[in-house]
Amino acid sequence: MELETEDRTGPPYHFDTIDYFLPFDSAYPIPIEHLMLGRLEKRWREPGGYRQLLIVAVPLILSMGSHSILIFVDRVFLARYSADALAAAQPAGMLNFSILCFFLGVSIYTSTFVAQYTGAKKPEKVGPSVWQGIYIAVIGGLTLPLFAPFADEIFALIGHTPEVQKNEATFFSILNFGAFFFLANGAFSCFYSGRGKSWTIVWMNLSMTIINIVLDYVLIFGKFGFPEMGIAGAAIATLASSATIMFAYAALICSKGNNERFQTRTSWHFNKPLFQRMIRFGTPSGVHFFLDVMGFTIFVLLIGRIGMVELAASNIVLNINLLSLLPMIGLGTATSIMVGQFQGAQNSGLAVKTTYSALHMAVIHSSIMATLYWLIPDVLISPFIHEASGGNLPQLEETSIKLLRFFIVIVFFDSLIIISGGALKGSGDTKFVMTTLAVTSIFLLVIPSYLLIEVFHKPVTYAWISVVANLGIVGVVFFLRFRSGKWHKIEVIER
């Protein structure tokens, strides 16, 4: 569904605009609860409101939710296989993703081009945009395997226990060889997400989740005649399911109907001007993605130097928070897409309104998750505890509950960053996002964490305080940039 873009020539929408006339001189003033319901109903129905945002966001949230379930089940299987496998999966997976995410950030910026061309009523530009994203995926797919021969040295340098290092190197190497499939899926999915047609992505991700979980069970534990492969089986399951979905995406997108409208088959060739524009705006997005993830990866690796219990507890709470974080990323992606479409239609007012609608919903979601973290932390961590303890069950449970308390605050900062940052990226303000994260990741996360852990030898809770401070500052900076309106005049597509 293409988004409505009425009132294109009107004044920009302001958050503090009063849309209702109050008859204060009336003998029967409107009750405040009726006024609030009226405003909510109006905000639900109007362009840039909750309903229009949810039409785009719900499929993406479900897609992210299915991905979070995939990772959750994957980690639970590894926890039941061995404590070393669980401890290795998070840092090795994050290091792989840290390298991957530069190319991913550039390739999935395809969605902004698709969104803006859709808003500008230029469907013939959609297919060429997707193919340029695939060429970026090819570059990334050829680059990541180059790191695999050095996996043993990389994880030996980090300094985890020998058995954990062995598992980390195995998981990291196999994932690197499957990078192209993951990146290509990201670029192909932009064909649907950028146009606000995200239900296809839901079915693709759900299919990948089912395939991955089945292969996880078979390959990790050695079922139905397959050898027991442990963490290597988990990595192979990820690679195989990603490859299957990539071929399914390619078949759908290159169908006759899509080719006639969007030039999906006939525009496969390299388009230098379009590729250069995508690199111009997508590279800062990729760099900021890389810096953000790499900074947090270094943080997790430093945690591992404190001790196995601290590393396992950090991995547990991070995996629990995925159930909250990935759906929020879906909402942020929807915000970016809608902002891109409204900017493509040259209507910054509705782009602003959409972002505030997303922020309202993000606050509700974060409040629910924070309440769960406060009231039932023991229930949330219990699936990870029995096999992951390594003989330190009480200490691991106590540490995990302490760390999960930090996420009562973190969920709100994450929401502010994801929604405000999504709006900025959808408008093309990627250089500001990149610069902000370059500074904060280094000076507010990596350096403070290193000093607290390696120099002052503080417990793990001190290191997590630096995470809270970093996320809080980034969230405020992004929101103030959004409020400034400097992104209104950025042109991503040619006019």
LINCOR-V417463 format. One line per field, one symbol per residue. ss: DSSP state (h for helix, s for strand, l for the rest). psi: psi as a letter, one per 30 degrees, with the letter a starting at -180 (. if undefined). burial: b if it has 16 or more other ideal C-beta (glycine too) atoms within 10 Angstrom, else e. A space follows every 50 residues. Layout:
BEGIN
ss = ???
psi = ???
burial = ???
END
This chain:
BEGIN
ss = lllllllllllllllllllllllllllllllhhhhhhhhhhhhhhllllh hhhhhhhhhhhhhhhhhhhhhhhhhhhhhhhlhhhhhhhhhhhhhhhhhh hhhhhhhllhhhhhhhhhhllllhhhhhhhhhhhhhhhhhhhhhhhhhhh hhhhhhhhlllhhhhhhhhhhhhhhhhlhhhhhhhhhhhhhhhlllllhh hhhhhhhhhhhhhhhhhhhhhlllllllllhhhhhhhhhhhhhhhhhhhh hhhllhhhhhhhlllllllllhhhhhhhhhhhhhhhhhhhhhhhhhhhhh hhhhhhlhhhhhhhhhhhhhhhhhhhhhhhhhhhhhhhhhhhhhlllhhh hhhhhhhhhhhhhhhhhhhhhhhhhlhhhhhhhhhhhhllllhhhhhhhh hhhhhhhhhhhhhhhhhhhhhhhhhhhllhhhhhhhhhhhhhhhhhhhhh hhhhhllllhhhhhhhhhhhhhhhhhhhhhhhhhlhhhhllllll
psi = kkkkhlhegllkkkegkjgkkjifgkfilkkeeeeeeeeeeefeflkgae eeeeeeeeeeeeeeeeeeeeeeeeeeeeefeleeeeeeeeeeeeeeeeee feeeeeeffeeeeeeeeeeghifffeeeeeeeeeeeeeeeffeefffefg eeeefeeeglleeeeeeeeeeeeeeefgeeeeeeeeeeffeeefggifee eeeeeeeeeeeeeeeeeeeefhlhflljfbfeeeeeeeeeeeeeeeeeee eeegleeeeeeghfefgflkjeeeeeeeeefeeeeeeeeeeeeeeeeeee eeeffeleeeeeeeeeeeeefefeeeeeeeeeeeeeeeeeeeeeghifef eeeeeeeeeeeeeeeeeeeeeeeeeheeeefeffeeffehgheeeeeeee eeefeefeeeeeeeeeeeeeeeeeeffghfeeeeeefeeeeeffdeeeee eeeeefhllfeeefeeeeeeeeeeeeeeeeeeffgffegkjelk.
burial = eebebeeeeeeebeeeeeeeeeeeeeeeeeeeeeeeeeeeeebeebbbbb ebbbebbbbbbbbbbbbbbbbbbbbbbbbbbbbbbbbbbbbbbbbbbbbb bbbbbbbbbbbbbbbbbbbbeebebbbbbbbbbbbbbeebbebbeebbee beebbeebebeeebbbbbbbbbbbbbebbbbbbbbbbbbbbbbbbbebeb bbebbbebbebbbebbbbbbeeeeeeeebbbbbbbbbbbbbbbbbbebbe eebeeeebeeebbbeebeeebeebbebbeebbbbbbbbbbbbbbbbbbbb bbbbebebbbbbbbbbbbbbbbbbbbbbbbbbbbbbbbbbbbbbbebbbb bbbbbbbbbebbeebbeebbebbeeebeebbebbbebbbbebeebbbebb bbbbbbbbbbbbbbbbbbbbbbbbbbbbbbbbbbebbbebbeebbbebbb ebbeeeeeebeebbebbeebbbebbebbbebbeeeebeeeebbee
END
